[in-house]
Amino acid sequence: MPQARFTLHGIALSGPTYKVGLMLALCGERFAYRHVDLREGTHKTPQFLALNRYGQVPALVDGDLRLCQSGAILQYLSETLGKFGGDDTLARQRNREWLFWDADRFSPNVYRSRAIARGFFKAEPPTAAVYREGAEVAFKVLDDSLAGGKFLTGAAPTIADIACYGVAVFADEGGFKLADWPNVAAWAGRVAALPGVKPPYELLPMADIP
Ligand SMILES: N[C@@H](CCC(=O)N[C@@H](CS)C(=O)NCC(=O)O)C(=O)O
């Protein structure tokens, strides 16, 4: 089998890593995968910092290119593969708005609530409450935005949906019930039914994929 074009570096427990793996799967791109052991501090080694200057997963390697920040990687992949990017300038702009909102309001609040619930890190109750309330506000924004459409920016799924689904899919681990936001629950079902989609721990193992 020919060598895969892309190599994804990350960990299956990581939502941002899942977003990139999901995008590749939805695009039908086979990819090599390198498991990065965060507990061992692999992401702070010089070798990994050469892939991602921020010392975080994910990192994506495409030939000589080393790419980081999941939202920026989704944009890159949509451009280089010509998929899930939206049809025109306005659609691409709407996608960017969702990606920036996700990085600002959705991912941090949901992922940190999940990290606290799963014991990945400790937080005092008032701090945990700030993340939880922020996540609930964000889910409401998403729910209201999905009231009139099948996907976030129109009738077809785009990187906006892929980024936000990569957060919503971890909601239950954070102690949230998607059923509390019916439009979000219905949309998540539509994304989950797209060809190529696998749930997080089925898409990526806690080990390398050659
Ligand atoms: N905004 C970044 C967030 C990446 C991120 O937070 N990665 C976490 C794992 S989910 C990480 O590497 N944490 C270790 C650290 O920050 O030292 C992205 O979307 O790629």
The ligand as an SDF file (V2000), in Angstrom:
LIG
                    3D

 20 19  0  0  0  0  0  0  0  0999 V2000
   -6.4340   25.2910   20.2000 N   0  0  0  0  0  0  0  0  0  0  0  0
   -5.7040   24.0420   20.1370 C   0  0  0  0  0  0  0  0  0  0  0  0
   -5.9120   23.3110   21.4400 C   0  0  0  0  0  0  0  0  0  0  0  0
   -5.0480   22.0940   21.5290 C   0  0  0  0  0  0  0  0  0  0  0  0
   -5.0660   21.4960   22.9250 C   0  0  0  0  0  0  0  0  0  0  0  0
   -5.6020   22.0770   23.8710 O   0  0  0  0  0  0  0  0  0  0  0  0
   -4.4550   20.2970   23.0560 N   0  0  0  0  0  0  0  0  0  0  0  0
   -4.3390   19.6710   24.3520 C   0  0  0  0  0  0  0  0  0  0  0  0
   -4.8770   18.2630   24.3240 C   0  0  0  0  0  0  0  0  0  0  0  0
   -6.5920   18.2500   23.9580 S   0  0  0  0  0  0  0  0  0  0  0  0
   -2.8760   19.6060   24.7210 C   0  0  0  0  0  0  0  0  0  0  0  0
   -2.0370   19.3290   23.9040 O   0  0  0  0  0  0  0  0  0  0  0  0
   -2.6060   19.8600   25.9950 N   0  0  0  0  0  0  0  0  0  0  0  0
   -1.2950   19.8110   26.5290 C   0  0  0  0  0  0  0  0  0  0  0  0
   -0.7330   21.1800   26.7760 C   0  0  0  0  0  0  0  0  0  0  0  0
   -1.3830   22.1820   26.4260 O   0  0  0  0  0  0  0  0  0  0  0  0
    0.3560   21.2400   27.3380 O   0  0  0  0  0  0  0  0  0  0  0  0
   -6.2080   23.2120   18.9510 C   0  0  0  0  0  0  0  0  0  0  0  0
   -7.3930   23.3260   18.5980 O   0  0  0  0  0  0  0  0  0  0  0  0
   -5.4140   22.4770   18.3270 O   0  0  0  0  0  0  0  0  0  0  0  0
  1  2  1  0
  2  3  1  0
  2 18  1  0
  3  4  1  0
  4  5  1  0
  5  6  2  0
  5  7  1  0
  7  8  1  0
  8  9  1  0
  8 11  1  0
  9 10  1  0
 11 12  2  0
 11 13  1  0
 13 14  1  0
 14 15  1  0
 15 16  2  0
 15 17  1  0
 18 19  2  0
 18 20  1  0
M  END
$$$$
